[in-house]
Amino acid sequence: MISTFGNTIKRGKGFLVFVSIGVLCYFGFMAMIPSMIFFPEKIFLGTPQNYGFSWEEVNVNTQDDVQLHGWFLKAKEEKGVILHFHGNAGNISYRLFKARGWIERGFSVLLIDYRGYGKSSGKILKQEDLIADARAALNWLVNIKTYPLSKIVFYGESLGSYPALQLGAMCQPGAVVLEAPFTSFRKLAAKHYFFIPGFIINIALNRFKLSNESLIHNLQAPLFIIHGVRDEIAPYAMGMELFEKAPNPKEIFAVSDGTHNGLPYEAGEDYWERPYQFLKKHMKI
């Protein structure tokens, strides 16, 4: 009896050790998820001064007291303003060349770095952090620069399509432009990591569902989508799915040989001109 009781204790201890290791592995894995999604860069490739832009430095605080950094690039004979939400890699300096085409067409541009990117403090730990950052940037445009919502365009590049759509479902901007959007992070992960069971993907992305498909029905603004047919990251079919589910007015520009990161080069001036013509029509500028 003593021997049996001792063996039971040993088995109990072994089970507790096994559970403890499992719990540690789970939390360790979950802590790694943001670093597998977001690739922030602290070093700038250049500044607005290198492009000859008229600009000002922007520092805004989020509701949870994280300081974000950005650049406000001012257009001459201004027709509106682009609130630009970038993708998951680099920082705002990587998007300066994209701002050029909009400034030439009379749109000022607010480039804002999410927390942890560029000079912005903090770190993205959940999808709500992206929305908090987006709201802080929008509040700066509305409350500090006094732009009416009707003159603001939410521009979402890849990852940025989520905060752009989230804000577009909450208020009525002049328009929403999405570049290479996805339906949801879960579907994106299932495509690229098809060998991982679905329930593991669901657990791993519990804090990062980023479901654009659940937002698109509630969009309160004209929608323009630009997507590369050869997109190797966010398949063109995802952009089409969002387009089909979106309310009117809407338009999609399919770049026949377009890839995920090469659209400005593959589409040429149409990268700016096609969405500009759409905005011109629906924002009455």
N, C-alpha and C positions, 0 to 999 in steps of 0.2 A: 504493500500500500504506500509506504514512504517513497519507494522508487518510482511508482506510478505518479504520485503527486509531484515529485521533483521533475519528472519528464514533462508533466503538464505545464509546470511553471516555465521550463525551458522553451516549450513550444509557444507559450504565451509571449515570452520575451522575444522570441524569433519573429512572431507575427507583428509585434509592436515595432520592431526594428524595420521589418519589411514595409509596414504602413508609413513609418516615418520617412524612409527613403523615398517612397512613392510620393508623399506629400511634398518633400523637398524638391524632387524632380519636377513635379507639376508646377509649383510656384516659380522654380528656376526657369522652366520652359516659358511660362506665361510672361515672366519679366523680360525674356528675350524677344518676344513678339514685336514690340515697337522697333527694335533695331533691325528686324527683318523686313520691315515695311518702309520705314523712313530713313533717308540717307542725306541728312543735312550737311551743308558745307559752311564753314565759318569764314573761309577766305573768299574775298570778292575778286571776280575776274576784271572788274573795272567799276567806274562810277558814272553817273549821269554826265558829269563834266567831260568825260572822254568822248561823249556823243554830241556835245554841244547843246544839251537840253537846258531849258529854263526849269529849275527844280528847287525843291526844298526838302530838308531832312524831316522825317516824321517819326515821332515816338508817341505811342499810345499805350494806355494801360487797359488790360482786360478786366472783367468783373471779378476774376479771382486773383487780381493783382500781379499779373505777369506783364512785363514791359515788352512791347513789340516794336520792331524797327522797320521803317520803310522809306520809300522815296516817292514824292509827289512830283510828277512831270507835267508841266503846264503847257498846253497848246495855245497857239495864237488863234484868234477868232473862234473861240471855243464853242462847240456844239453840244458837248456832253462830256462825261467822264467814265473811264473804264476802271472798275474795281477788279483788279487782277489777282486771282488765286492760283498760285503755281502748282506744279507737280511735286512728286515725293523726293526729288533729288536736287542738289545744288542750293541756290538761294536766289534772291531777286536780281543779282547782277547777271545771272545767266539769262534773264528775260529782257534785258535792256534793248537788245536788237529787235525784239518783238514789239516793244513799245513804239519804236520809230514809225512804223506804218500807221499807227493810230494817231500819233501826234501830227503827222503830215496831213491827216484827214480831218483834223480839228477836234480830236478827242484827247483830253488830258488823261493821264494814267496814274493810278495809285498802285504801286507795287508794294506789297506787304509780305514780310517774312513771318511764317508761323513760328510759334515758340520753339526754340532750339536751333533755328536756322539763322544764318548770318549773324547780325548783332542782337537778335531777339533772345531774351532770357528764357529759362524754363525748359520743359521737355514735353513732347506729346505722349500722354499715357493712355488716352481713351479718345474715342471719336468726338465726344463733347468738347474736347479741347480745341479741335479744329473750328467748331461752330463758335466757341467763345472768342477765338481770334478773329474770325470773319465778322462777327457782330461788332467787335471793337473797332475794326477798320471802317465798317459802314457808319458807325456812330461818329467817327471822326469826320467823315465826308459830310454827313448831314448836320451835325451840331457845331463843328468847328468851321468847316468850309461853306456851310449853309447851302449845299446842293439839294434841290428837290429830288425825291426818288425817281420822278419821271425822267430825269436827266442822267441817271446812273445806270450803267450796264454792268451786270455781274458776269465776269468772264472766268470760266473754270477750265483750267488746263489739266487733263488727266485726273489725278487725285483731287485737284481743285474743283472738279465738277460737282463733288459732294457738297462743300460749303456753298457753292454758287446756287445749286438747286435747293438746298435747305433754306437759304435766305429768300430765294425766288418763290418758295411755297409759303413763306411767312409774310411777305409784303409785296408791293407792286412796283418793281423797278421799271425803267424804260424798256429793258429787254434782258435776256440771258443768252450768252454765247458759250457753248461747250466745245472744247477741243479734245478729241479722242477720249470720250467718256466711257464708263463701264456701267453695267447694270448693278452689280454689287460686288463687294470684296470676296464674299463667299463663292460666288460663281466664277470670279476671276481666279481664285485660288484653286478651285476644283478643276479648272482648265489646265493650269500650269503644274499642279501637283496631283494629277489624276490617280497616282499610285497611293495617295494617302486616303484612308477611309473618311467618308463624309462627316462622321460624328467627331472625329479628331479636328477636322477643319473648323467645324462649328464651335468646338470648345476653344480652339486657339484664337478664333476671331470673335470671341464673345464681346470684347470691348471695341471691336473694329468691324462692325457689320457693313457700314458705309453703303447703305442700300439706296441707290439712286432710283431704282425701279419703283420703290414705295413712295417716292416724293414726286415723281414726274406728273402724276395725275392732278396734283394740287398746285401746279405751277400757275402763277398769276401774271405772266408776262409773255410777250412774243419770244419764241425760241429759235435760235440758229445753231446747228451742229455742223462742225467740220470734222471729218473722219477719213483716215487713210484706208483704202480697201485692202492694203497689204499690212495693216497694223499687226505687229507680232506680239504686242503686249495686251492691249484691250481690243479684241476682235471687232472688226467693222460691224458684224452682226449685232453686237451689243449696242452700238450707236443707233443702228436701225430699229432695234427693239424699243429703245427709249423714244426715238422719233415717232414711231407708230402709236405709242401710248400717250404722247404729249397732246395737250389741247392745242387748237389753232389760236393764233397764226403760228406757223412753223415752217422751217426750211432746212434741208440737209444738203451739204456740199460734200460729195464723195470724191476724194482725190484718188484717181485710178491707180497710180503707182505710189501712193502715200504710205509711209510707215509711221510708227508711233512718235518718234522724236524728230523726224525730218520734214514735217509738213510745211514749215516756212520756205524750205528750199524746193520741195517737190511741187508745191502749189504756186510758187512764185508770188507775184503781186496779188493774185487772187486770194491768197491767204488772208489779206486784209480787205481787198476790194469787194469780194462776195459778201462777207458779213456786213461790211459798211453799207452796201446798197440795201441790204435788208433793214438795217437800223434806220437808214435814211427814210425808207418807206414807212416803217411802223412807229418811229419816234417823231415823224414829221419834222425833220431838221433840214 
